[in-house]
Amino acid sequence: MRKTLTTEAWAEAALTALADGGVPAVAVEPIAAGLGATKGSFYHHFRTRDELLGAALDLWERQETEQVILAVEQVDGARARLTTLLRVALDSTGERRTNAVELALQAHAGHPRVAPLLERVTRRRLHYLASLFRELGFDAADARRRALLAYTAYLGHAQVAHATPDMVPGPADLPDYTDAVVTALVSLGDAP
């Protein structure tokens, strides 16, 4: 007897496929085979492959942006939240699937389903980062610049971790590394 799969199980499997081979790897038959399911099970949840891709992208957005921000918001103090956020983000680049999905989405930034997602997620992440810098006393323009610098540092870190993982700090060194990044970000130029 086959187990009943949920929409989320299909979306999780599509995220794994995305990590393994980018947007083209989100294909119904191989994902169904990997889940031990039939195409009929797929059609119970989705009408098209594009809907499956959309569900996977929505899941990624929730897991890697909204849930992270919610967790970070539980930390007291803007600097501590910034440090926690960067530590979580930089540490996640060591997780194969998380890093691979992020990079696959960047590589397919022109895809009609991926482009609006990346724009929305990037705006959300930058807005949240800027709000932390605003809480630290920076004016709006400086907070946006520092947020962009922090975000591009994260994306660069993800790329280096992917291409040459031995070049980025390991788990034991990550706290000191993150503290140094935060210190640099809040110390650049004329800090308040």
C-alpha angles and dihedrals in degrees: 000000000000120000118242111251124213127222087250092054089055090047091049090051090049090052090053090050089049090052091049100046114358127245094325090060091065093095125149102227099050092044091049090049091049090052092046088240137127129243085249089065089052092052090050087066106026138029096206143015087248090062089052090051089049091051090050092049092048090051091050091050092051095046100040102035116015098037091044092051091047091052093046091050088066089068118093118237131026096251091049090049091049091049092047092047093051092044091053092045096046092043091051090060086071091058105091099217097042092049094042093051092049092050094043090054091049090050090052096042091133095056111115093236096040100045097065091042093052091047092050094044094044092050091048094048094045091047091052093046091048090051089056092051089047089054088052089059104262120138118249097263094047091045090054092049092049091046090053091048091050092048095048089048088055093049091047090049089052091053094048091046089052098045100035110010093176089065097065126072116272124227093277093053098038098089093055091042092051091048089053091050092050091047090052093047095051094039100051113118119334105350116195 
